[in-house]
Amino acid sequence: MTMVLSVANTLLPLLYLLVFGTYLWLFRSDNPTPQRVASRLAVAVVLLHLAAEIARGLAYSRLPMGSKLEFTSALALAILATYLFLERRRRVKNTGWLPTGMAFLLQFIASAFATELPQPSPLLKDPGFAGHAVLVLLAYTALTLSFVYAVLYLLLARQLGRHQFGLFFRRLPSLDVLERMSVGAVELGVPLLFASLVLGHLWMYSLADKLGPAAAAQLSPYDPKILVSWVLLLGYAAGLMGYRFLGWRGRRMNVMAVTAFVLVVMTMGVIRHFVPSFHDFKQLQTERTEPPVRHEVLLAYSPAGEDA
Amino acid sequence: MNQPATLHAVTINHRHAPTEIRERAHLDDERAIALMVALAAAEGCVAAIPVSTCNRTEIYVELEPGHEVGPILRAALAEVGADARLFFGEHARQFAGADAIGHLYRVSAGLESMMLGEPQITAQLKDSYRRARAHQEPGPGLLRAFQGAFRAGKRVRTETGISRGAVSVAFAAVELARKFFDYLCDHRAVLVGAGETGGLAARHFLQHNIGQLTVINRSGERAQELAATLLAEREAAATAPRETDKQRFPAAQAECGRVDAKPWESLAESLVTADVVLTTTGATEPVIMPEMVAAAVKRRRGKPLFFLDIAVPRDIHPDVADIDGVFVFGLDDLDEIVQGNLAARRKQLPAAQQIIDEELAAFEQWLGDVDLRPTVAEFKSYLEELKDKQVGFVRRKQSAEVAAEVDRSLQQFIKKVLGRSMTTLKTAESPEERERDLETLRRLFGRD
């Protein structure tokens, strides 16, 4: 199994690169070949990547999001899969090069820096955490796609504003479509982010009951990552309200979408590296006083275990 | 040996004939029908399909083997009062066999059109084909050739970018608008000016199902007149039976294409709700001023406003373009778009020609099998007769279900035998061997 995972780790970035290259070819030329094969190739890569994720999950008996890099790889998969869904729904193929390019970049990072996790957190086996992590993944996927389409909007608007009728003018869909795709992704991302936060809170309280007092004390609803996520959620929700009820449209709306996403990435990066947060789960792990007596990991953190 | 009929094409088109010659060669509906009837009655002629548009008049003729197109066509043209000399003069071109089919396929794909890749020619060919079928039964060669031409045209347009992008200024205006709003039916256009140019631009937007078109003109009466004319044209074209007319309003939708007229005083207010503003007045000074637009933009909450100024001198003050959220385009921009699209279309020519060659090869293969069909059909009929007898016998002895099962089984058997026979006949090493095989098949299973 380790060998299979190792091959997948090497193969996946190459496959993502192939998909990106095909979509770029499709964007730049009228050749019917990429028109025919791009989506099929992307579907095949999604299925292969999904199989690799399942294999990884089975091999380690846990959710295959045990590290930043595993999460990055899952994000690449989610972006490609969600893009394919949007492509089918909107029947627009010419925008594929940017999301597939982002997915390639993420998968390349995930594969290039992949290392074996010495002791992945046992929390990864908990269904509550799995639900929370998957929802977060989907929410970030939606927000990434919103960013992608907002960038395309701004690129096209810039060309139109400068009276340049080049490649973007000829190949991209209308500003209207790009804006709707960007907003549509936010409409998907906001409820997902909200659900992930709610589930995260519920899981946090249930986990606190099972941990020792010192570890439980670290599980705070005022954790910087949680607070920033709520602020971002409110920001995106306000943007949506503006779009729906106040008629916010056009360049400013898309500049807001790009800015919001850049803020998401920057704040999360800053928090991860400079602000202490229980979200790295390392401290929670060190709180364990006794080795687990049963295979159910959470029992290892139970007050009973600690007393013993 | 059962020889295939030969196909011929005689054409007078924009490449080799000036407008004056094309006008003289034009065949109206009545004359085209008369020509078809005359040719169908002529000895040696199987059928004919004339095609006449503003850029070309072409006559496709299917002849029995051993006949020449010249005398037959000359006589028929003379009979219907057309100038036969034009079709055999210096401005005409004649093609025969594969060249004739290749020409038809290229015409259908728009490769021979004045505007490379333009789609209207396919509709015109379809109209001619339907008209021909209504008055005669085209021969198998012509039938197959036209069907192949429609397929080739469709493939070229869908598999290459030969028809992509506007190649006329009026369509470029629509294309530009569609870079802002994909589904024009959800949007409003305001036409400022009710002159000829304005009417033409408005027609193009209506063809592409703009949701609402408001005509604003200094003279309210002219605005009302133009609005009424546009509405009437739209309704007439939507119910037209001809393919070419339908194409003028491709997917006319009831909820789109509303047209009204408003007084000049409502211009500033119209900018608040408009998405596209077309200006075509004959005014010597700008009529759309920056203050007017800035006030409207404030009330639009960032929604982009697209101006298209096709008036000379310009109707829109140059400072309007500097307002955030406002895009102003003019005739130079439209011309740049057209030139860019034409260059992009020309790049598609090799890919288009490849498709034409593939379709031509398919036609030639079909043509190559023509001599096999009558004998194989007789063989099939013989086998089916045997099958029916056998099934009838089973039906008398067994249940209907068993008889049906035997029928299905024997049908499969016949299919396999015929498939094998066709393959063997096609792979004969020489025409003599093929003829020998056919003769054997005829002797064994023929009707005579």
Contacts between the chains, C-beta under 8 A, distances in Angstrom:
chain1	res1	chain2	res2	distance
A	30	B	160	5.7
A	30	B	161	3.2
A	30	B	164	6.9
A	30	B	344	7.6
A	30	B	347	7.7
A	30	B	348	5.9
A	30	B	351	7.4
A	31	B	351	7.2
A	32	B	159	4.3
A	32	B	160	6.9
A	32	B	351	7.5
A	35	B	159	7.9
A	156	B	179	7.1
A	157	B	304	7.7
A	160	B	179	6.4
A	160	B	180	7.7
A	160	B	327	5.6
A	161	B	327	6.4
A	163	B	329	7.0
A	163	B	333	5.5
A	163	B	336	7.8
A	165	B	333	7.4
A	165	B	336	5.7
A	165	B	337	5.1
A	165	B	340	5.5
A	169	B	179	6.4
A	169	B	337	7.9
A	170	B	164	8.0
A	170	B	165	6.6
A	170	B	340	7.2
A	170	B	341	7.8
A	170	B	344	6.8
A	173	B	182	6.3
A	174	B	178	5.8
A	174	B	179	5.3
A	174	B	180	5.9
A	174	B	181	6.0
A	174	B	182	4.0
A	175	B	179	6.7
A	175	B	180	5.2
A	175	B	181	7.7
A	175	B	304	6.6
A	176	B	180	6.3
A	176	B	181	4.7
A	176	B	182	5.0
A	176	B	183	7.4
A	177	B	182	4.7
A	246	B	301	6.4
A	247	B	300	7.9
A	247	B	301	4.4
A	247	B	303	6.8
A	248	B	301	5.7
A	248	B	302	5.9
A	249	B	300	7.9
A	249	B	301	6.3
A	249	B	302	4.9
A	249	B	303	4.1
A	249	B	304	7.3
A	250	B	302	3.8
A	250	B	303	5.7
A	250	B	304	5.0
A	250	B	325	5.5
A	251	B	302	6.8
A	251	B	304	7.5
A	251	B	324	7.4
A	251	B	325	6.6
A	252	B	302	4.8
A	253	B	302	6.1
